[in-house]
Amino acid sequence: MKKQQTNHFETECILRCTDNDRTMEATIEQFREEESLTVIVEGKVRLHLRYTKFKEYVGSMAGLEFVTKGPRFLGSSFR
């Protein structure tokens, strides 16, 4: 039987606003590696980001653009 690999990532990531260069921590709500990322900012604001060819996630809210490399990879497990 073939073993299935599961990747594990942190539950938070750092967002950077490209308009004012401010950084903030965000909680990850949903993550699809190299596809999309949905985060909660300041415990109440949901932000959806898409993966780009520049290997980062990009999204916008209230006229501001935010980027992140995504959550840090913690390791893999096999079943």
C-alpha positions as CSV (number, residue, x, y, z in Angstrom):
1,M,0.0,0.0,0.0
2,K,1.3,3.5,-0.9
3,K,1.9,5.9,1.9
4,Q,0.3,9.3,1.8
5,Q,2.3,12.4,2.6
6,T,0.8,15.2,4.7
7,N,2.6,18.6,4.9
8,H,2.3,20.6,8.1
9,F,2.5,24.4,8.3
10,E,2.4,27.1,11.0
11,T,-1.1,28.5,11.8
12,E,0.0,32.1,11.4
13,C,1.9,34.1,8.9
14,I,3.3,37.7,8.4
15,L,1.5,40.0,6.0
16,R,3.2,43.1,4.5
17,C,1.2,46.0,3.1
18,T,2.9,47.1,-0.1
19,D,1.4,50.6,0.2
20,N,2.9,51.6,3.6
21,D,5.4,48.8,4.2
22,R,3.7,47.9,7.5
23,T,3.8,44.3,8.7
24,M,1.2,42.4,10.8
25,E,0.6,38.9,12.0
26,A,-2.4,37.0,10.6
27,T,-4.1,33.7,11.6
28,I,-4.5,31.2,8.7
29,E,-8.1,30.2,8.1
30,Q,-7.6,28.1,4.9
31,F,-4.5,27.3,3.0
32,R,-3.9,25.6,-0.3
33,E,-0.2,25.4,-1.0
34,E,0.9,27.3,-4.1
35,E,-2.8,28.2,-4.8
36,S,-4.6,30.3,-2.2
37,L,-4.6,31.5,1.3
38,T,-7.3,33.0,3.5
39,V,-6.3,34.8,6.7
40,I,-7.9,36.6,9.6
41,V,-6.3,39.9,10.4
42,E,-6.6,41.4,13.9
43,G,-9.0,38.6,14.9
44,K,-11.9,39.9,12.8
45,V,-11.1,40.9,9.1
46,R,-10.9,38.1,6.5
47,L,-8.5,38.5,3.6
48,H,-8.2,36.2,0.6
49,L,-4.8,36.0,-1.2
50,R,-3.8,34.2,-4.4
51,Y,-0.5,32.6,-5.2
52,T,1.5,34.4,-8.0
53,K,4.3,33.5,-10.4
54,F,6.6,35.5,-8.0
55,K,6.1,32.7,-5.4
56,E,4.1,34.8,-2.9
57,Y,0.4,35.3,-2.0
58,V,-1.2,38.6,-2.9
59,G,-4.5,40.1,-1.9
60,S,-6.2,43.5,-1.4
61,M,-8.5,45.0,1.1
62,A,-9.8,48.6,1.6
63,G,-7.7,49.8,-1.3
64,L,-4.4,48.4,0.2
65,E,-2.4,45.5,-1.2
66,F,-0.9,42.8,1.0
67,V,1.7,40.1,0.3
68,T,3.1,37.1,2.2
69,K,5.3,34.2,1.5
70,G,2.7,32.1,3.4
71,P,3.0,30.0,6.5
72,R,6.3,28.4,7.4
73,F,6.7,24.7,6.6
74,L,7.0,22.6,9.7
75,G,7.5,19.2,8.2
76,S,5.8,16.1,6.6
77,S,4.3,13.0,8.0
78,F,3.4,9.7,6.2
79,R,0.5,7.4,6.7
